[in-house]
Amino acid sequence: MNLLTLDTRYLFFTGKGGVGKTSLSCATGLSLAQRGRKVLIVSTDPASNLSEVLGTPVGHAPTPIVGAPNLFALDLDPRAAAAAYRERMVAPYRGILPEAAIQSMEEQFSGACTVEIAAFDEFARLLGDPSATAGFDHVIFDTAPTGHTLRLLTLPSAWDEFIASTTGGASCLGPLAGLQQQRERYAATVARLGNPAETTLVLVSRPERAALREAERTRVELAELGIRNLHLVINGLFADETGDDAIARAMAERHAAALAAIPPGLAALPQSTLPFLPRGTTGLAGLQQLLSGTPPAPQGPVALPEVTDLPPGLSAFIDELARQDHGVVLTMGKGGVGKTSVAAAIALALAERGKKVTLSTTDPAAHLADALAGETAGLTVTRIDPAAELARYTSEVLEQKGKDLTPEARAMLEEDLRSPCTEEIAVFRAFAHTVAGGTSGFVVLDTAPTGHTILLLDATEAYHREVLRTQGDLPEAVRELLPRLRDPDFTHVCIVTLPESTPVSEAEALEADLERAGIHPFGWVINQSLLASGTRHPCLAERAAYELPFIRRVQQHTRGRCVLIPWFAREPVGRDGLWQLVDAGEKSRYCAAA
C-alpha cells in the first residue's frame, strides 16, 4: 500500500515527537485534494503548527488553504474548547440562578478535567458525528505526540465506562453533565476508531531506534484498543553512496542499523519510506517536494558559509549551573528536538562535578535509562509513571478520607477516584514533589512535549482546587510549586530546539507562554546542528547551509543566551556518547568554507 493511496475517510497520523507527522498529514491531505477530494485536516496537538506548514493562518473553524483548492484545516485548541464548553454549560442559567450559584458552576468547570473533557467533546464531535464533517470526503487528524495521543484515543472508552458506572457525588459530574447527553456519539467514536473500512492510523517514525521503539509501543497499545488498521511510514531515510564523509557515513549506518532491528510487529505492517530532504517541508512547495518522494539533486558542490561566531557549546551552561549546589533544570521544547539527551547530558555533567543529581521525566514516551545506558555516581534516575502515581494517590486518598466514612460515602469516594481526571491530578502532584527535590540537590527534569507541558503549568491553580477538594489540604510541594518555578535562582528552563523553521517558531511561542506564566527561561539549546558537525557531504552540507538563518534568529532573539550542539557521528547514548554534548566546546567549530 502506498501512503498517497490511503483512502479511508478518516486518517490519523501519530508517532514520537519530531518524526514529521504534521508535514506528512498535510502532504497527504494536499495529495487527496489534488485528486479532487474535499479534505479537512484537524490538529489535536496543543502545540499545533498547521499554520506554518500549510502557509495559511488556521483557526478553530475549517479554514480554506490558500493555493490548495479543496483543502481545509482547523486547530482543535483544548483551552479554547474548554472556555467554549464551560460557557455552553453555564450560559442557560445566567439571570435565572443567583450569582453565587453561577460562580459555583463556573468553579466546577474551571479545572484541568474540563480541558480534557472539552477537547474530547470536540474530537468526538468530528469523529463520531457524521454531520459535523458531512461536507468533506476525508478527515485527517494530525495528532499530538504519542503519549498524549494514546490518552486521547482511550478517552472514548474511559469516559463511557465512567459515565455508565457513575451514580453521584463525583468531582467530574459538573463537566460530565454535558457529556451524558452525548453517549451515542461517543459509542460511535469508539466504533469508528476500530473500523478498518472507515479509519486508518498511520504510524510515523524516523529510521532511528528510539522512534521505532516508540512506534512499536504505540502499535501494541492501539491493538489493545481494537485499532489494527495501521500503516507504517519511515520518514527521512538517509543513504550515503560515497562513504567518504564521516558524518554522512554515520547517519546512513545509524539509519540502516535501526531498520535492520525493526520490531517484527512493525515489520509486518504495510510500509512507505520517504527520503531525507535537505530543506524544510513548510509551505505548499515544500509539501510538494515531500510528495515527490525524491530529494532534489544538489546543484554542484555546496560551499558552506564562513562562520566564526557560532554559539558556544553546552559546557557554557553547565559552568553557570554548577555554581550552585541545588535547583531544578527543565528541558522543554517541541517533541523530537533531543530534550532527553540534553537533560541526560546536563545531569551527567553536574554529577561528574560532584553534585547530587536526580534525573527524571514527565514525558510518557521518554527513555532516560536507554540514554544513560549505565550507572553514574551521584546520579539517580527516576520516572513519573502515571499508573504508579494513580495507584499511590488513590490509596492515599482512601486511607486519609475513607477510613471513617460510611460504606455509602466510601463508595462515592471510590467512584470519584475512578474519574479519568484522577490520573492527571496524581501525575501533577508527583511533578510538584519532584520539583521540591531541588531544595536539597539538583533535579533535572526532561519534560513532555511543549503543548502538554504548558497545559500542565497553566493548570496549576485548578489542580490546587482539585487537591483541596479531594484531600482537604495542599501538600507543601504543590503549594510551593508556582513560586519555585517562577524563581530564576531555583528553576532553570532550557528551551531545546533544532536549527529549523518549525522547532524555532514553536520554541518562541513556548517562551512567550512561559513568560506569561511568570517563568523566565534560563537559555536556549540549539541541538543536532549539521553546520557545526564538519560534514561536507553535498546533501548534508545543503542542509547545514539551510540552518544558519535559524541559528542567527535564535542568537538575536536570546541576545546570545544560547548554546549550540553539533550532530555527532557517535550516537549520544551512554556516558561517552552523552559527554560529547558537554565537551564539544571549540572543537565543534568546524564551519570554515569548503
Disulfide bonds with the S-S distance in Angstrom:
Cys113-Cys421 2.03
